[in-house]
Amino acid sequence: MDLTSSPPRVLLTFQTNTSGPIKSLVMTQDKQHLFIAGFADGLLAKYRLRGFTDSLKPLLESEIRGSPEPRCILFLEKLNQLLVGHKSGVIYLYQVGSEFRPLCNLISLK
C-alpha cells in the first residue's frame, strides 16, 4: 500500500494457497521474502517478492502443511529459521531453505 498518496492506494494483491484466513505474516529485513501462516490449514509459505506491480507477482518458493491454527510466526534471519507459535503453547521450529524442514517442537512449561 502506498501511504504517500491521498487516498492511499493498493500496489499489489495476490492469492495465496491457504484454505482460509491468513493468521500471521512476516517480511524479511531485506524485503525480499514474505512468510505467511494460514490459520485453518496451518499452511506455511515462503514467497519471493519481485516488486510491487501486478506484472511481478510474488513467487512461491516453498510451502509446508504445519499444525492448524497458528497464532504467530517469527523469522530468525541469521539462522534462517522460522518459529511458529500455537494456541496450545507449542512452538514449532523450521529450517528454511528451498524447502521447509521441521527441526523440533518446543513445548511451553505452563
N, C-alpha and C positions, 0 to 999 in steps of 0.2 A: 504494500500500500504506500502510495506517495503522499506523505503528510504535508509536503510543502505546497501543494496546490489546494485551492479552495473551491469547492469542497474536495476532500481527499479522494483520490481515485485508485481503483484496484489495478495493480500492474500485471498480475498473473493469477490464474486459477487453474487447478488441475485435480483430477480424480485419483484417489489412492485405491489400493486393493482391499482395504478393510471392509468388513461386512456391516459395520455400524459406525458409531461416532468415534472420532479421534479423542483420546483422553489426554495425551501429552505429546509435546513435540519439543525438539531442541535443535538449534543450529550450531555448527562448529564455529570456533572463533574466526577462522579464515573465511567464513561464509560460503564455503564450497560444498558442504553437505548438510542435509536435513534428516533427522531421525524422527520417526513417528511411532506411536503406540496406539493400536486400535483397542478400544475398550471391550467390546463384546467378544471379539475373537482372539484377542491377545497378539495380533499380528504386529511384529516389529519390522520396520522397513527403513532402509538407508537410501536416500536419493542424492544424486549429484546435481547441484544447482549449476545451470549453464548460462544464467542471465535471467532477466525478468521481462521476457516478451513471449507472446503466445507461440512464436516460432521456435523458441528454445525452452520447451517444457522440461522440467526436471527428469533426469534419467534414473530409473530404478536400478540400483546396483546390487542389492541383496535384501532378502527378507526371510523371516523365520516365524513360525507359529509358537508363541510363548504361552504362558498361562493367561486365561481370560481375566479381565477386569484389572489391568494395571492401573496404578494411581499416579505414578510419576516416573520419569526417566532422567538420567544424568549421564552425560558423556564425559569420560575421563580421557582427554585428548593425548596426554603424554603417554598413557598406557594403551591407548586405542581400545578401551573397554567401555561397555555400556552397562549401567546399573539400572535395574527395573524394580521398583517398589510396588508391593501389592497390599490390599486391604488387610489381609491376614497377618501382615508383619513380615512376610518372607521377602527377601531381596534376591533377585537373580542377577548373576554376573555373566556377561557375554564378551568374548573376544571378538572384535570387529575387524574384518578384512574384506576379501572378496565375498566371504560368507560370514554369517554369524556362527560362532562356536560357543555353546554353553560351557562355562568354566566351573561354576559351582552355585549352590543355593546357600544363602546366608539367612539364618533364622533368628529373628529378634528374640531377645530374652525379656519377656514382659513380666 
